[in-house]
Amino acid sequence: MSPNGTIPRRLAAATALGAAVLATVLVPAGAAQAATPGQFTLCSDGYYSSYAEFPERHFATKVVNPGTCATISVTGRSKDVVVLRQANGAVIGDFSFDDATGTGVSTTGYAWSAGYYRW
């Protein structure tokens, strides 16, 4: 131990900095965002491109490439079915969307084991 305690202070500072960096890396990009009423955000956090289809409205989002997000405005109906698809059309999953609360969704995994989570 050094006479003035600089080594323990530096070690504590380095440990705190390392923990902060690790926490920043482990939090997914979509998780930091909050849902906004009337908005639908799709993030492709997996290793494939994806899009969201609103079959009852007869439209879909643009294809979102891996590592990017797209946000659209969706209003005028209280509930919608949303079908998440890979760029090749394969279904990832579906859920109910309420435009009064808005939502964000991230597609995850690989093309052969695709998944999603909402935030």
ChimeraX attribute file (.defattr): number of C-alpha atoms within 10 A of each C-alpha:
attribute: neighborCount
match mode: 1-to-1
recipient: residues
	/A:1	7
	/A:2	7
	/A:3	6
	/A:4	8
	/A:5	9
	/A:6	11
	/A:7	12
	/A:8	12
	/A:9	11
	/A:10	11
	/A:11	11
	/A:12	12
	/A:13	12
	/A:14	12
	/A:15	12
	/A:16	12
	/A:17	12
	/A:18	12
	/A:19	12
	/A:20	11
	/A:21	11
	/A:22	11
	/A:23	10
	/A:24	11
	/A:25	10
	/A:26	8
	/A:27	10
	/A:28	11
	/A:29	15
	/A:30	20
	/A:31	14
	/A:32	8
	/A:33	12
	/A:34	12
	/A:35	17
	/A:36	15
	/A:37	15
	/A:38	18
	/A:39	18
	/A:40	23
	/A:41	23
	/A:42	25
	/A:43	24
	/A:44	25
	/A:45	25
	/A:46	21
	/A:47	15
	/A:48	20
	/A:49	21
	/A:50	30
	/A:51	24
	/A:52	26
	/A:53	17
	/A:54	17
	/A:55	12
	/A:56	9
	/A:57	12
	/A:58	7
	/A:59	10
	/A:60	16
	/A:61	17
	/A:62	15
	/A:63	18
	/A:64	21
	/A:65	18
	/A:66	16
	/A:67	13
	/A:68	14
	/A:69	18
	/A:70	16
	/A:71	14
	/A:72	13
	/A:73	12
	/A:74	19
	/A:75	15
	/A:76	8
	/A:77	12
	/A:78	12
	/A:79	12
	/A:80	16
	/A:81	15
	/A:82	18
	/A:83	17
	/A:84	26
	/A:85	21
	/A:86	20
	/A:87	17
	/A:88	12
	/A:89	10
	/A:90	13
	/A:91	16
	/A:92	19
	/A:93	15
	/A:94	15
	/A:95	11
	/A:96	10
	/A:97	19
	/A:98	19
	/A:99	20
	/A:100	16
	/A:101	13
	/A:102	19
	/A:103	21
	/A:104	22
	/A:105	21
	/A:106	23
	/A:107	28
	/A:108	20
	/A:109	14
	/A:110	13
	/A:111	17
	/A:112	8
	/A:113	9
	/A:114	19
	/A:115	17
	/A:116	17
	/A:117	11
	/A:118	14
	/A:119	14
